[in-house]
């Protein structure tokens, strides 16, 4: 009979996969693999395996993250001006995202779990900023 705390279908992961550093290391490895593919694949040109934005595909409008793939490609190739034109908001937010990944990684390597908390007002601010950015970039287009 299954333990009530773990549930009937829940299985225990191997010890190495439960380590607090497993998830941030997996995210880092996936990011490096994706960046490696992106480095040799120009998203500005047609005929690649990079996915289309589903929001843009359905609506024809730019989502807040549209241009992010092109922005990363341009950054990796040293074209800061082009990256700025691809998506300004993501370019400005990327140092924060890298800092969050680094913090998660450091905590994990030290054997601690890290779950950042964002106050409800901050969540609303991020959501409103994303919506405002999406509206502004679609009006200027």
LODRENDO-78527 format. One record per atom (N, C-alpha, C): residue number from 1; x, y, z; atom name; residue in three letters. Coordinates in steps of 0.001 Angstrom, whole numbers, padded with zeros to 6 digits. Each point is the difference from the previous one (the first is absolute). Example, Ala and Ser with C-alpha at 12.3 -4.5 7.8 and 13.67 -1.06 7.14 Angstrom:
<atoms>
+------+---------+---------+---------+------+------+
| resi |      px |      py |      pz | name | resn |
+------+---------+---------+---------+------+------+
|    1 |  013190 | -005690 |  007800 |    N |  ALA |
|    1 | -000890 |  001190 |  000000 |   CA |  ALA |
|    1 |  000900 |  001200 |  000000 |    C |  ALA |
|    2 | -000350 |  001050 | -000720 |    N |  SER |
|    2 |  000820 |  001190 |  000060 |   CA |  SER |
|    2 | -000770 |  001090 |  000730 |    C |  SER |
+------+---------+---------+---------+------+------+
</atoms>
This chain:
<atoms>
+------+---------+---------+---------+------+------+
| resi |      px |      py |      pz | name | resn |
+------+---------+---------+---------+------+------+
|    1 |  000844 | -001179 |  000000 |    N |  UNK |
|    1 | -000844 |  001179 |  000000 |   CA |  UNK |
|    1 |  000886 |  001238 |  000000 |    C |  UNK |
|    2 | -000418 |  001020 | -000692 |    N |  UNK |
|    2 |  000798 |  001219 | -000138 |   CA |  UNK |
|    2 | -000109 |  000869 |  001245 |    C |  UNK |
|    3 |  001057 |  000689 |  000275 |    N |  UNK |
|    3 |  000045 |  000953 |  001109 |   CA |  UNK |
|    3 | -000892 |  001183 | -000332 |    C |  UNK |
|    4 | -000758 |  000477 |  000950 |    N |  UNK |
|    4 | -000928 |  001110 | -000240 |   CA |  UNK |
|    4 |  000726 |  001295 | -000358 |    C |  UNK |
|    5 |  001206 |  000182 |  000517 |    N |  UNK |
|    5 |  000739 |  001241 | -000267 |   CA |  UNK |
|    5 |  000564 |  000039 | -001417 |    C |  UNK |
|    6 |  000332 | -001160 | -000552 |    N |  UNK |
|    6 |  000615 | -000008 | -001323 |   CA |  UNK |
|    6 | -001004 | -000274 | -001102 |    C |  UNK |
|    7 | -001139 | -000581 |  000307 |    N |  UNK |
|    7 | -001007 | -000281 | -001014 |   CA |  UNK |
|    7 |  000283 | -001314 | -000691 |    C |  UNK |
|    8 | -001021 | -000579 | -000656 |    N |  UNK |
|    8 |  000154 | -001320 | -000592 |   CA |  UNK |
|    8 |  000901 | -000024 | -001231 |    C |  UNK |
|    9 | -000012 |  001037 | -000828 |    N |  UNK |
|    9 |  000750 | -000026 | -001256 |   CA |  UNK |
|    9 |  001363 |  000679 |  000101 |    C |  UNK |
|   10 |  000310 |  000555 |  001124 |    N |  UNK |
|   10 |  001249 |  000757 |  000133 |   CA |  UNK |
|   10 |  001176 | -000943 |  000221 |    C |  UNK |
|   11 |  001044 |  000188 | -000816 |    N |  UNK |
|   11 |  001198 | -000820 |  000130 |   CA |  UNK |
|   11 |  001136 |  000883 |  000476 |    C |  UNK |
|   12 |  000934 | -000593 |  000695 |    N |  UNK |
|   12 |  001148 |  000745 |  000499 |   CA |  UNK |
|   12 |  001040 |  000120 | -001103 |    C |  UNK |
|   13 |  000517 |  001206 | -000177 |    N |  UNK |
|   13 |  001070 |  000231 | -000961 |   CA |  UNK |
|   13 |  001321 | -000488 |  000576 |    C |  UNK |
|   14 |  000931 | -000383 | -000869 |    N |  UNK |
|   14 |  001328 | -000340 |  000515 |   CA |  UNK |
|   14 |  000585 |  001180 |  000776 |    C |  UNK |
|   15 |  000819 | -000293 |  000975 |    N |  UNK |
|   15 |  000547 |  001022 |  000899 |   CA |  UNK |
|   15 |  000687 |  001140 | -000750 |    C |  UNK |
|   16 |  000756 | -000310 | -001065 |    N |  UNK |
|   16 |  000727 |  001049 | -000730 |   CA |  UNK |
|   16 | -000958 |  000959 | -000716 |    C |  UNK |
|   17 | -001198 | -000471 | -000361 |    N |  UNK |
|   17 | -000965 |  000874 | -000659 |   CA |  UNK |
|   17 | -000792 |  000847 |  000999 |    C |  UNK |
|   18 |  000081 | -000340 |  001270 |    N |  UNK |
|   18 | -000685 |  000794 |  001022 |   CA |  UNK |
|   18 |  000895 |  001079 |  000578 |    C |  UNK |
|   19 |  001255 |  000017 | -000403 |    N |  UNK |
|   19 |  000920 |  001010 |  000522 |   CA |  UNK |
|   19 | -000471 |  001384 | -000447 |    C |  UNK |
|   20 |  000103 |  001004 |  000871 |    N |  UNK |
|   20 | -000470 |  001346 | -000352 |   CA |  UNK |
|   20 |  000683 |  000597 | -001221 |    C |  UNK |
|   21 |  001164 | -000487 | -000390 |    N |  UNK |
|   21 |  000689 |  000547 | -001171 |   CA |  UNK |
|   21 | -000439 | -000669 | -001296 |    C |  UNK |
|   22 | -000772 | -001083 |  000068 |    N |  UNK |
|   22 | -000376 | -000741 | -001212 |   CA |  UNK |
|   22 | -000822 |  000868 | -000957 |    C |  UNK |
|   23 | -001007 |  000682 |  000506 |    N |  UNK |
|   23 | -000857 |  000801 | -000885 |   CA |  UNK |
|   23 |  000743 |  001184 | -000615 |    C |  UNK |
|   24 |  000721 |  000826 |  000775 |    N |  UNK |
|   24 |  000701 |  001104 | -000657 |   CA |  UNK |
|   24 |  001083 | -000469 | -000969 |    C |  UNK |
|   25 |  000651 | -001124 |  000298 |    N |  UNK |
|   25 |  000994 | -000530 | -000930 |   CA |  UNK |
|   25 | -000657 | -000491 | -001290 |    C |  UNK |
|   26 | -001180 | -000604 |  000114 |    N |  UNK |
|   26 | -000731 | -000445 | -001189 |   CA |  UNK |
|   26 | -000422 |  001196 | -000847 |    C |  UNK |
|   27 | -000468 |  001063 |  000644 |    N |  UNK |
|   27 | -000386 |  001212 | -000730 |   CA |  UNK |
|   27 |  001224 |  000607 | -000688 |    C |  UNK |
|   28 |  001121 |  000033 |  000696 |    N |  UNK |
|   28 |  001230 |  000532 | -000587 |   CA |  UNK |
|   28 |  000441 | -000832 | -001207 |    C |  UNK |
|   29 | -000031 | -001325 |  000122 |    N |  UNK |
|   29 |  000395 | -000871 | -001111 |   CA |  UNK |
|   29 | -000930 |  000177 | -001200 |    C |  UNK |
|   30 | -001296 |  000079 |  000249 |    N |  UNK |
|   30 | -000950 |  000213 | -001099 |   CA |  UNK |
|   30 |  000245 |  001355 | -000658 |    C |  UNK |
|   31 |  000287 |  001016 |  000807 |    N |  UNK |
|   31 |  000282 |  001325 | -000543 |   CA |  UNK |
|   31 |  001262 |  000024 | -000844 |    C |  UNK |
|   32 |  001038 | -000689 |  000449 |    N |  UNK |
|   32 |  001255 | -000058 | -000763 |   CA |  UNK |
|   32 | -000214 | -000760 | -001306 |    C |  UNK |
|   33 | -000749 | -001103 |  000056 |    N |  UNK |
|   33 | -000280 | -000764 | -001224 |   CA |  UNK |
|   33 | -000814 |  000844 | -000981 |    C |  UNK |
|   34 | -001016 |  000682 |  000505 |    N |  UNK |
|   34 | -000802 |  000862 | -000861 |   CA |  UNK |
|   34 |  000813 |  001139 | -000579 |    C |  UNK |
|   35 |  000864 |  000587 |  000812 |    N |  UNK |
|   35 |  000849 |  001095 | -000484 |   CA |  UNK |
|   35 |  000985 | -000496 | -001047 |    C |  UNK |
|   36 |  000499 | -001224 |  000164 |    N |  UNK |
|   36 |  000899 | -000575 | -000995 |   CA |  UNK |
|   36 | -000680 | -000163 | -001342 |    C |  UNK |
|   37 | -001229 | -000495 |  000012 |    N |  UNK |
|   37 | -000753 | -000133 | -001248 |   CA |  UNK |
|   37 | -000309 |  001375 | -000581 |    C |  UNK |
|   38 | -000407 |  000920 |  000861 |    N |  UNK |
|   38 | -000365 |  001335 | -000471 |   CA |  UNK |
|   38 |  001205 |  000736 | -000578 |    C |  UNK |
|   39 |  001175 | -000241 |  000544 |    N |  UNK |
|   39 |  001193 |  000698 | -000475 |   CA |  UNK |
|   39 |  000255 | -000265 | -001485 |    C |  UNK |
|   40 | -000284 | -001211 | -000435 |    N |  UNK |
|   40 |  000261 | -000350 | -001401 |   CA |  UNK |
|   40 | -001249 |  000071 | -000876 |    C |  UNK |
|   41 | -001129 |  000427 |  000566 |    N |  UNK |
|   41 | -001260 |  000080 | -000736 |   CA |  UNK |
|   41 | -000507 |  001433 |  000054 |    C |  UNK |
|   42 | -000032 |  000662 | -001126 |    N |  UNK |
|   42 | -000438 |  001400 | -000046 |   CA |  UNK |
|   42 | -001526 |  000075 | -000008 |    C |  UNK |
|   43 | -000624 |  000461 |  001100 |    N |  UNK |
|   43 | -001459 |  000082 |  000043 |   CA |  UNK |
|   43 | -000567 |  001111 | -000883 |    C |  UNK |
|   44 |  000866 |  000867 | -000526 |    N |  UNK |
|   44 | -000455 |  001047 | -000907 |   CA |  UNK |
|   44 | -000305 | -000566 | -001393 |    C |  UNK |
|   45 |  000507 | -001195 | -000294 |    N |  UNK |
|   45 | -000181 | -000643 | -001301 |   CA |  UNK |
|   45 | -001029 | -001125 |  000113 |    C |  UNK |
|   46 | -000796 | -000234 | -001043 |    N |  UNK |
|   46 | -000949 | -001131 |  000035 |   CA |  UNK |
|   46 |  000719 | -001331 | -000188 |    C |  UNK |
|   47 | -000721 | -001080 |  000297 |    N |  UNK |
|   47 |  000529 | -001330 | -000251 |   CA |  UNK |
|   47 |  000760 | -000622 |  001150 |    C |  UNK |
|   48 | -000306 |  000357 |  001219 |    N |  UNK |
|   48 |  000657 | -000592 |  001169 |   CA |  UNK |
|   48 | -001029 | -000750 |  000836 |    C |  UNK |
|   49 |  000462 | -000710 |  001008 |    N |  UNK |
|   49 | -000893 | -000796 |  000850 |   CA |  UNK |
|   49 | -000485 |  000751 |  001237 |    C |  UNK |
|   50 |  000266 |  001284 |  000088 |    N |  UNK |
|   50 | -000433 |  000765 |  001162 |   CA |  UNK |
|   50 | -001512 |  000193 | -000042 |    C |  UNK |
|   51 | -000666 | -000158 |  001155 |    N |  UNK |
|   51 | -001467 |  000106 | -000001 |   CA |  UNK |
|   51 | -000475 |  001437 | -000187 |    C |  UNK |
|   52 | -001185 |  000125 | -000579 |    N |  UNK |
|   52 | -000648 |  001297 | -000133 |   CA |  UNK |
|   52 | -000702 |  000336 |  001306 |    C |  UNK |
|   53 | -000220 |  001290 |  000228 |    N |  UNK |
|   53 | -000779 |  000428 |  001166 |   CA |  UNK |
|   53 | -001461 | -000402 | -000234 |    C |  UNK |
|   54 | -000571 | -000817 |  000887 |    N |  UNK |
|   54 | -001390 | -000415 | -000210 |   CA |  UNK |
|   54 | -000980 |  001175 |  000068 |    C |  UNK |
|   55 |  000267 |  000978 |  000858 |    N |  UNK |
|   55 | -000874 |  001163 |  000105 |   CA |  UNK |
|   55 | -000004 |  000782 | -001310 |    C |  UNK |
|   56 |  001183 |  000201 | -000568 |    N |  UNK |
|   56 |  000087 |  000736 | -001267 |   CA |  UNK |
|   56 | -000595 | -000806 | -001147 |    C |  UNK |
|   57 |  000174 | -001306 |  000032 |    N |  UNK |
|   57 | -000545 | -000865 | -001037 |   CA |  UNK |
|   57 | -001522 |  000095 | -000034 |    C |  UNK |
|   58 | -000626 |  000022 |  001178 |    N |  UNK |
|   58 | -001464 |  000019 |  000086 |   CA |  UNK |
|   58 | -000569 |  001402 | -000219 |    C |  UNK |
|   59 |  000626 |  001026 |  000592 |    N |  UNK |
|   59 | -000584 |  001346 | -000024 |   CA |  UNK |
|   59 |  000647 |  000936 | -001013 |    C |  UNK |
|   60 |  001225 | -000279 | -000380 |    N |  UNK |
|   60 |  000728 |  000927 | -000871 |   CA |  UNK |
|   60 |  000636 |  001152 |  000768 |    C |  UNK |
|   61 | -000169 |  000022 |  001322 |    N |  UNK |
|   61 |  000554 |  001058 |  000853 |   CA |  UNK |
|   61 |  001267 | -000496 |  000684 |    C |  UNK |
|   62 |  000837 |  000941 |  000406 |    N |  UNK |
|   62 |  001221 | -000327 |  000737 |   CA |  UNK |
|   62 | -000324 | -000198 |  001474 |    C |  UNK |
|   63 |  000480 | -001096 |  000576 |    N |  UNK |
|   63 | -000148 | -000199 |  001446 |   CA |  UNK |
|   63 |  001149 |  000735 |  000697 |    C |  UNK |
|   64 | -000011 |  000112 |  001324 |    N |  UNK |
|   64 |  001089 |  000703 |  000681 |   CA |  UNK |
|   64 |  001374 | -000629 | -000232 |    C |  UNK |
|   65 |  000055 | -001284 | -000304 |    N |  UNK |
|   65 |  001288 | -000669 | -000185 |   CA |  UNK |
|   65 |  000399 | -000161 | -001468 |    C |  UNK |
|   66 | -000855 |  000392 | -000924 |    N |  UNK |
|   66 |  000341 | -000135 | -001424 |   CA |  UNK |
|   66 |  001303 |  000748 | -000287 |    C |  UNK |
|   67 |  000854 | -000645 | -000739 |    N |  UNK |
|   67 |  001304 |  000576 | -000315 |   CA |  UNK |
|   67 |  001078 | -000444 |  000967 |    C |  UNK |
|   68 | -000364 | -000750 |  001027 |    N |  UNK |
|   68 |  000975 | -000438 |  000992 |   CA |  UNK |
|   68 |  001061 | -000924 | -000575 |    C |  UNK |
|   69 | -000409 | -000897 | -000884 |    N |  UNK |
|   69 |  000964 | -000918 | -000616 |   CA |  UNK |
|   69 |  000975 |  000772 | -000878 |    C |  UNK |
|   70 | -000537 |  000918 | -000798 |    N |  UNK |
|   70 |  000872 |  000826 | -000842 |   CA |  UNK |
|   70 |  000912 |  000869 |  000863 |    C |  UNK |
|   71 | -000524 |  000495 |  001124 |    N |  UNK |
|   71 |  000797 |  000829 |  000901 |   CA |  UNK |
|   71 |  001192 | -000780 |  000542 |    C |  UNK |
|   72 | -000237 | -001233 |  000450 |    N |  UNK |
|   72 |  001088 | -000818 |  000546 |   CA |  UNK |
|   72 |  001019 | -000305 | -001089 |    C |  UNK |
|   73 | -000467 | -000318 | -001199 |    N |  UNK |
|   73 |  000915 | -000255 | -001115 |   CA |  UNK |
|   73 |  000878 |  001223 | -000263 |    C |  UNK |
|   74 | -000627 |  001160 | -000049 |    N |  UNK |
|   74 |  000759 |  001229 | -000259 |   CA |  UNK |
|   74 |  000990 |  000299 |  001123 |    C |  UNK |
|   75 | -000384 | -000237 |  001248 |    N |  UNK |
|   75 |  000919 |  000203 |  001123 |   CA |  UNK |
|   75 |  001194 | -000937 | -000094 |    C |  UNK |
|   76 | -000255 | -001265 | -000350 |    N |  UNK |
|   76 |  001098 | -000962 | -000099 |   CA |  UNK |
|   76 |  000966 |  000353 | -001126 |    C |  UNK |
|   77 | -000469 |  000749 | -000966 |    N |  UNK |
|   77 |  000854 |  000390 | -001114 |   CA |  UNK |
|   77 |  000491 |  001443 |  000126 |    C |  UNK |
|   78 | -000216 |  000606 |  001169 |    N |  UNK |
|   78 |  000555 |  001321 |  000277 |   CA |  UNK |
|   78 | -000744 |  001167 | -000627 |    C |  UNK |
|   79 | -001258 | -000185 | -000360 |    N |  UNK |
|   79 | -000780 |  001066 | -000628 |   CA |  UNK |
|   79 | -000998 |  000572 |  001014 |    C |  UNK |
|   80 |  000489 |  000849 |  000892 |    N |  UNK |
|   80 | -000843 |  000553 |  001061 |   CA |  UNK |
|   80 | -001120 |  000870 | -000573 |    C |  UNK |
|   81 |  000284 |  000779 | -001026 |    N |  UNK |
|   81 | -001016 |  000853 | -000614 |   CA |  UNK |
|   81 | -001150 | -000797 | -000593 |    C |  UNK |
|   82 |  000335 | -001087 | -000681 |    N |  UNK |
|   82 | -001055 | -000854 | -000564 |   CA |  UNK |
|   82 | -000803 | -000672 |  001108 |    C |  UNK |
|   83 |  000693 | -000437 |  001057 |    N |  UNK |
|   83 | -000689 | -000623 |  001130 |   CA |  UNK |
|   83 | -000978 |  000984 |  000635 |    C |  UNK |
|   84 |  000396 |  001265 |  000099 |    N |  UNK |
|   84 | -000871 |  001038 |  000543 |   CA |  UNK |
|   84 | -001263 |  000141 | -000854 |    C |  UNK |
|   85 |  000157 | -000063 | -001310 |    N |  UNK |
|   85 | -001150 |  000124 | -000892 |   CA |  UNK |
|   85 | -000895 | -001241 |  000028 |    C |  UNK |
|   86 |  000568 | -001158 |  000290 |    N |  UNK |
|   86 | -000792 | -001234 |  000037 |   CA |  UNK |
|   86 | -000985 | -000011 |  001168 |    C |  UNK |
|   87 |  000473 |  000316 |  001205 |    N |  UNK |
|   87 | -000893 |  000042 |  001161 |   CA |  UNK |
|   87 |  000695 |  000733 |  001144 |    C |  UNK |
|   88 | -000354 |  001256 |  000167 |    N |  UNK |
|   88 |  000620 |  000853 |  001017 |   CA |  UNK |
|   88 | -000285 | -000476 |  001423 |    C |  UNK |
|   89 | -001241 | -000387 |  000238 |    N |  UNK |
|   89 | -000388 | -000395 |  001364 |   CA |  UNK |
|   89 |  000768 | -001248 |  000453 |    C |  UNK |
|   90 |  000084 | -000991 | -000863 |    N |  UNK |
|   90 |  000745 | -001207 |  000371 |   CA |  UNK |
|   90 |  001481 |  000281 |  000161 |    C |  UNK |
|   91 |  000527 |  000869 | -000829 |    N |  UNK |
|   91 |  001415 |  000354 |  000112 |   CA |  UNK |
|   91 |  000284 |  000648 |  001354 |    C |  UNK |
|   92 | -000891 |  000882 |  000427 |    N |  UNK |
|   92 |  000182 |  000656 |  001298 |   CA |  UNK |
|   92 | -000236 | -000953 |  001166 |    C |  UNK |
|   93 | -000866 | -000999 | -000191 |    N |  UNK |
|   93 | -000313 | -000947 |  001075 |   CA |  UNK |
|   93 |  000982 | -001160 |  000072 |    C |  UNK |
|   94 |  000794 | -000229 | -001035 |    N |  UNK |
|   94 |  000873 | -001180 | -000018 |   CA |  UNK |
|   94 |  001053 | -000014 |  001109 |    C |  UNK |
|   95 |  000598 |  001117 |  000407 |    N |  UNK |
|   95 |  000927 | -000091 |  001139 |   CA |  UNK |
|   95 | -000684 | -000492 |  001280 |    C |  UNK |
|   96 | -001244 |  000408 |  000213 |    N |  UNK |
|   96 | -000733 | -000479 |  001171 |   CA |  UNK |
|   96 | -000244 | -001498 | -000102 |    C |  UNK |
|   97 | -000381 | -000472 | -001184 |    N |  UNK |
|   97 | -000236 | -001429 | -000185 |   CA |  UNK |
|   97 |  001283 | -000799 |  000237 |    C |  UNK |
|   98 |  001119 |  000494 | -000484 |    N |  UNK |
|   98 |  001276 | -000684 |  000220 |   CA |  UNK |
|   98 |  000392 |  000023 |  001481 |    C |  UNK |
|   99 | -000285 |  001095 |  000684 |    N |  UNK |
|   99 |  000286 |  000076 |  001439 |   CA |  UNK |
|   99 | -000862 | -000995 |  000778 |    C |  UNK |
|  100 | -001260 | -000136 | -000392 |    N |  UNK |
|  100 | -000879 | -000966 |  000664 |   CA |  UNK |
|  100 |  000488 | -001428 | -000233 |    C |  UNK |
|  101 |  000415 | -000316 | -001232 |    N |  UNK |
|  101 |  000539 | -001326 | -000291 |   CA |  UNK |
|  101 |  001272 | -000246 |  000808 |    C |  UNK |
|  102 |  000859 |  001006 |  000084 |    N |  UNK |
|  102 |  001226 | -000141 |  000780 |   CA |  UNK |
|  102 | -000273 | -000222 |  001477 |    C |  UNK |
|  103 | -000951 |  000729 |  000555 |    N |  UNK |
|  103 | -000367 | -000171 |  001408 |   CA |  UNK |
|  103 | -000558 | -001389 |  000249 |    C |  UNK |
|  104 | -000873 | -000451 | -000901 |    N |  UNK |
|  104 | -000569 | -001345 |  000107 |   CA |  UNK |
|  104 |  001110 | -001049 | -000037 |    C |  UNK |
|  105 |  000968 |  000210 | -000899 |    N |  UNK |
|  105 |  001116 | -000933 | -000143 |   CA |  UNK |
|  105 |  000858 | -000033 |  001268 |    C |  UNK |
|  106 |  000340 |  001161 |  000531 |    N |  UNK |
|  106 |  000845 |  000065 |  001203 |   CA |  UNK |
|  106 | -000694 | -000682 |  001173 |    C |  UNK |
|  107 | -001278 |  000293 |  000195 |    N |  UNK |
|  107 | -000735 | -000649 |  001092 |   CA |  UNK |
|  107 | -000024 | -001513 | -000193 |    C |  UNK |
|  108 | -000253 | -000445 | -001233 |    N |  UNK |
|  108 | -000048 | -001434 | -000269 |   CA |  UNK |
|  108 |  001330 | -000675 |  000254 |    C |  UNK |
|  109 |  001094 |  000614 | -000437 |    N |  UNK |
|  109 |  001321 | -000597 |  000203 |   CA |  UNK |
|  109 |  000388 | -000037 |  001472 |    C |  UNK |
|  110 | -000578 |  000884 |  000777 |    N |  UNK |
|  110 |  000243 | -000016 |  001451 |   CA |  UNK |
|  110 | -000941 | -000948 |  000733 |    C |  UNK |
|  111 | -000862 | -000697 | -000772 |    N |  UNK |
|  111 | -000893 | -000979 |  000598 |   CA |  UNK |
|  111 | -001286 |  000572 |  000550 |    C |  UNK |
|  112 | -000329 |  001202 | -000390 |    N |  UNK |
|  112 | -001238 |  000633 |  000490 |   CA |  UNK |
|  112 | -000973 |  000191 | -001148 |    C |  UNK |
|  113 | -001254 | -000139 |  000298 |    N |  UNK |
|  113 | -001041 |  000285 | -000990 |   CA |  UNK |
|  113 | -000290 |  001494 |  000036 |    C |  UNK |
|  114 | -000251 |  000568 | -001173 |    N |  UNK |
|  114 | -000284 |  001438 | -000077 |   CA |  UNK |
|  114 | -001279 |  000195 | -000779 |    C |  UNK |
|  115 | -000970 |  000582 |  000652 |    N |  UNK |
|  115 | -001274 |  000315 | -000643 |   CA |  UNK |
|  115 | -000287 |  001468 |  000256 |    C |  UNK |
|  116 |  000295 |  000833 | -000993 |    N |  UNK |
|  116 | -000221 |  001439 |  000214 |   CA |  UNK |
|  116 | -001480 |  000305 |  000151 |    C |  UNK |
|  117 | -000279 |  000955 |  000829 |    N |  UNK |
|  117 | -001377 |  000451 |  000217 |   CA |  UNK |
|  117 | -000155 |  001379 | -000615 |    C |  UNK |
|  118 | -001085 |  000211 | -000701 |    N |  UNK |
|  118 | -000285 |  001285 | -000604 |   CA |  UNK |
|  118 | -001329 |  000471 |  000563 |    C |  UNK |
|  119 |  000000 |  001164 |  000606 |    N |  UNK |
|  119 | -001209 |  000545 |  000608 |   CA |  UNK |
|  119 | -001085 |  000171 | -001068 |    C |  UNK |
|  120 | -001260 | -000089 |  000396 |    N |  UNK |
|  120 | -001089 |  000159 | -000970 |   CA |  UNK |
|  120 |  000063 |  001322 | -000766 |    C |  UNK |
|  121 |  000396 |  001079 |  000649 |    N |  UNK |
|  121 |  000082 |  001278 | -000707 |   CA |  UNK |
|  121 |  001102 | -000033 | -001060 |    C |  UNK |
|  122 |  001090 | -000732 |  000292 |    N |  UNK |
|  122 |  001087 | -000121 | -000973 |   CA |  UNK |
|  122 | -000422 | -000886 | -001169 |    C |  UNK |
|  123 | -000762 | -001048 |  000277 |    N |  UNK |
|  123 | -000527 | -000838 | -001076 |   CA |  UNK |
|  123 | -000905 |  000813 | -000915 |    C |  UNK |
|  124 | -000848 |  000821 |  000595 |    N |  UNK |
|  124 | -000892 |  000853 | -000792 |   CA |  UNK |
|  124 |  000801 |  001003 | -000823 |    C |  UNK |
|  125 |  001066 |  000533 |  000576 |    N |  UNK |
|  125 |  000848 |  000956 | -000715 |   CA |  UNK |
|  125 |  000676 | -000654 | -001212 |    C |  UNK |
|  126 |  000493 | -001213 |  000169 |    N |  UNK |
|  126 |  000624 | -000722 | -001112 |   CA |  UNK |
|  126 | -001029 | -000281 | -001097 |    C |  UNK |
|  127 | -001181 | -000447 |  000397 |    N |  UNK |
|  127 | -001061 | -000280 | -000974 |   CA |  UNK |
|  127 | -000429 |  001261 | -000740 |    C |  UNK |
|  128 | -000196 |  001086 |  000721 |    N |  UNK |
|  128 | -000377 |  001260 | -000643 |   CA |  UNK |
|  128 |  001100 |  000512 | -000923 |    C |  UNK |
|  129 |  001245 | -000163 |  000404 |    N |  UNK |
|  129 |  001115 |  000402 | -000854 |   CA |  UNK |
|  129 |  000034 | -000802 | -001292 |    C |  UNK |
|  130 | -000241 | -001316 |  000092 |    N |  UNK |
|  130 | -000013 | -000848 | -001199 |   CA |  UNK |
|  130 | -001149 |  000380 | -000928 |    C |  UNK |
|  131 | -001160 |  000249 |  000565 |    N |  UNK |
|  131 | -001149 |  000399 | -000821 |   CA |  UNK |
|  131 |  000255 |  001360 | -000646 |    C |  UNK |
|  132 |  000527 |  000950 |  000769 |    N |  UNK |
|  132 |  000294 |  001331 | -000554 |   CA |  UNK |
|  132 |  001028 | -000098 | -001120 |    C |  UNK |
|  133 |  001022 | -000838 |  000181 |    N |  UNK |
|  133 |  001020 | -000171 | -001029 |   CA |  UNK |
|  133 | -000612 | -000621 | -001262 |    C |  UNK |
|  134 | -000855 | -001001 |  000169 |    N |  UNK |
|  134 | -000639 | -000632 | -001158 |   CA |  UNK |
|  134 | -000872 |  001001 | -000753 |    C |  UNK |
|  135 | -000775 |  000789 |  000725 |    N |  UNK |
|  135 | -000864 |  000991 | -000645 |   CA |  UNK |
|  135 |  000840 |  001053 | -000709 |    C |  UNK |
|  136 |  001006 |  000530 |  000683 |    N |  UNK |
|  136 |  000832 |  001057 | -000583 |   CA |  UNK |
|  136 |  000712 | -000478 | -001256 |    C |  UNK |
|  137 |  000564 | -001188 |  000024 |    N |  UNK |
|  137 |  000752 | -000436 | -001179 |   CA |  UNK |
|  137 | -000907 | -000360 | -001159 |    C |  UNK |
|  138 | -001255 | -000339 |  000261 |    N |  UNK |
|  138 | -000938 | -000270 | -001087 |   CA |  UNK |
|  138 | -000605 |  001285 | -000570 |    C |  UNK |
|  139 | -000064 |  001057 |  000808 |    N |  UNK |
|  139 | -000516 |  001272 | -000503 |   CA |  UNK |
|  139 |  001020 |  000706 | -000881 |    C |  UNK |
|  140 |  001284 | -000125 |  000337 |    N |  UNK |
|  140 |  001071 |  000699 | -000711 |   CA |  UNK |
|  140 |  000346 | -000708 | -001303 |    C |  UNK |
|  141 | -000215 | -001279 | -000080 |    N |  UNK |
|  141 |  000347 | -000810 | -001169 |   CA |  UNK |
|  141 | -000410 |  000598 | -001251 |    C |  UNK |
+------+---------+---------+---------+------+------+
</atoms>
